């Protein structure tokens, strides 16, 4: 065999091994030393419909390497709601928890139930009075359902990324709904939005909320799956009811729905909003 064969074979082996290592490590707690910062509020990262370890895995790696966040725990939720925790929660730094669901097609109600179980399980490792939540797509909808459910552990800070707050279907791909936002609210209200309306009185007044949406700049003001108007329709229900509500639009090709959690501008916005921190190098 020629030398080129062995070169190509060696490169292929490196790619396969590297990909396998990446796959395995993304669902493991981080081990990189991080600065000691007393932070009593852990931050949970919730993926959307069909979300996997890749949904927030690389973002959490970047946040640990660049900003000193510590990925303490990976919480794996089974279809029956049972929770397995990998790692140990430590509130001597900015602690992150990656939430994964073995049923990738989980619906919001089941995802909400799993989130409640994760928080209960984490409390057995270390007590905390509040949580921060970062949710992508349907994970953001689930986070809102949680904070409106009068939970025993309330949400201090919420970050939603490309969340379909006013879509007819939030747990599967569907045509992009771009209902116009009027002076008083969206021109149409989807069932999930109506559900928010019914329980909005449960919104905690001290909540801080960063709502991020994407615009591909190809017309229509959307990220390829969710319209900005859907994500931002929630503003009519929460503005002037909570401590802070901030909207951010990420623009360009890397504002695609499944690329927003790989966008370093989003990294920066999350860290600055949650911990008022800048890059540590």
N, C-alpha and C positions, 0 to 999 in steps of 0.2 A: 504493500500500500504506500501511496505517496505521502510525503511530509504534510501536504495540505490536508489530507484526511485527518491526521492526528491533531493538527492545529484546530480544525473545525470541531472535532470531537471534544477536544479539551475546552474550547469556548462553550460548546453546548452543555458540557458537564458543569462548568462554572455557573452558567445561567440557571440550570435546573436546581443546583444546590442553593444558589443565592435566592431563587424564588421560593424554595421550600423553607429556608431559614426565615425569610421575610414572613411567610404565611404563619409559621409557628410562633414567631416572636410577637406578632401583632395581637395575639390573644393571650399574652402573658404580661404580668406586671412589669414595670420598668425597674431597672437596677442602678441607673446612673445616679450618683450623689447629687442632691439638690440643696439649696440654701435652707437653713432652719428659719422658718417664719411661722409664728403661732397663728394658725388660721382654723377656727372652730367649725368652719362650714365646708364640707366636702362638695365637690362638683361632679354631677353625674352626666355622662354623655350617652344620649339615646339615639339609636339609628332609626331610619325610616323604614317603610315597607320594603321587604326583600333586602334589608340592611345586613351587612356582614362585618367581620373584623376589619375589613378594609374601609368601612364607612368613616370611622374615626381613628383607626389604628395609626395611620401615618401622621395625622394631625397631632395626636397625643405624643407621638415620638418627637415631632418638631417642637411642641410646646415644652416638653421636658428639656430638650437640648438647648433651645434658644431662650426660654423664659423661666426655667426653674420649676415648672410644674412637675409633680410626681404622680405617675400612674401607679397608684397603690394597689388597686383591686380590679380584677376582671370578674364581673358578676354574670353568670350564665344562667338564663331562665329556661327551664324545660316547659313543654306544652302544658303540663299539669300544674304549672306555677311554682314548682320546686326550684330553689335557687342554690347554685354552687358558687362559692366565692374562692377565687384564686388570689392569694396575697393577703395583706394585713393593712387595715386602715390606720393611718397615722396622721394626727392633726397638728403635728409639729412643722408642717409645711403646707403648701397649697396642694391638697390631695385631690386626685381625680379617680373616678370609677368609670370604667368602660362597661356598659351594659350590652349584653348580647342575647339574642333570642334564638334558640335552636330551631324554632318554627319561623322560618324567614317570611312566611306569608301571614304572620300574626296580624290580627285586626286591632284597631285602637282600644276597644274594651279589654281585650286580653292583654295588650301591651300595658295598659293602665294597671291591671291587676298584678302583672309581673313587676312593674315599677314599685308598687306598694310593698310587694314581697321582698324586693331587693333592699329597700330602705329599712324594713324590719330586720332583715338579716345583718345589714351593716351595723345596726344598733347593738347587736350582740358582740361586735368587735370593739366598738368605741361609741360612747354616747355623743350625740350632737342634737342641737335644737332646731337647726334649719339646714336646708340644702340649696345649692345652686344647681340649675339644670341647663344643659345645652342640648337642644334637640334639632335634628335635621329632618326636614320633610314631615312625614307622618309622626315622627318622634316629637316634633314641635307641637303638633296637635295633641298628642298624648300628654305632653307636659302641661298644656293649658287645661286639659280635662283634670289632671291631677291637682293643680293649684286651685281650681274651682270646686273641688270636692270636699273642702274643709278638712284637709289632712291634719293628722296630729303633728307631723313634721312639715311645717310650711316652707314655701320657696322664698328665699331671700332675693336672688337674682336669677333672671331667666334670659336665655339667649335662644331665639328661634331662627333657623336658617332655612329659607325656601319652604316655609310651612304653608300648606294649602288650607288657609283658615276659612275660605269661602268657596270650596269646590264641591261638586256633587258627589265625587268619589275621592276619598283621601287615602285609600289603601290599595290602589292599583292605577296603572296608567290609563288616562282617559283624555279626550280632547281638551285642549287648554281653554279654560273659561276666563274670559277677560271682561267681566261685568264692570260697567262704569261705576266709579266712585263719585257720588254727588256731594253736595254740601252737608247733607244730613245722614249719609250712609251709602252702602252699596245699592245699586238699582235692583238687585235681586239677592235674596238670602237663601243659601243652601241649607240643608238640614243640620249640618255641623255648626253653621253660624247661628242658626236658630237655637241650637242647644246651648251655645255660649250665651246667647241673649237671656235665656231662662235662668242661668245660674251666675250671671255676672255680678250679682250682689254679694257673692262669696269671695270676690277678688280682694286679696289682702292689700290694705292701703299703703303699706310700706314696701311694696314690691318695686323692684327696678327691672326694666325689660328692654333688651336690645333685640330688635326685629330686623333681620338681614334678608334681602331679596336679591335676585340676580337678573341682569338684563343683557342678553346676548348682542344687543344692538343690531338686530336683523329685522326690526319692526315688530310691533305688537307688545313690547315691554314685558318680556317673559324670559325664563331661563331654559326654555325648551320643554318644560313640563308644567311649571307653575307660573301663573301671571303675577306680576307685582301687585296688581289690584286685589288679587286673592289674598296674598300674604298680608297686605296692609289694610285690608278691610276691617281688621280687628281694632284699628285705631279708634274707631267710633265708639267702641264699647269700653275702652280702657283709659283713654285720655282724660286727664283731670280726676281720675279715680285712684291713681297710684303715684308713688313717689317720683318715678321717672319712666317715660316711655320714649325710646329713641329709635328712629328708622335709618337704615343704611342700605344703599343700593350699590352693588358691585357690578361693574360693567365690563364687557368685552368677552372674548372667547372662553376665558377661564371662569366666567360667571355661569357656565352651564350647570344644570341642576346637580349632577353627580360630581362636579368638579369644585363646587363651592367649599367643600370641606378639605380640598387640596389647595386652596387659594391662601397665600401668605398674608394677603390683606385681611382676610377673615380671621386668620390666626391673631394678627395684631389687634383687630377690633375686639375680639373676645377677651384677650388678656388685659387690654387697657380698660375695658368696661368692668370686668369682674374684679380686677386687682389693682387697677391704676398703675400698671407696671409697663416699663419699656423694655426693649431687648437688652439682655444682660451681657452683651459683648460688643 
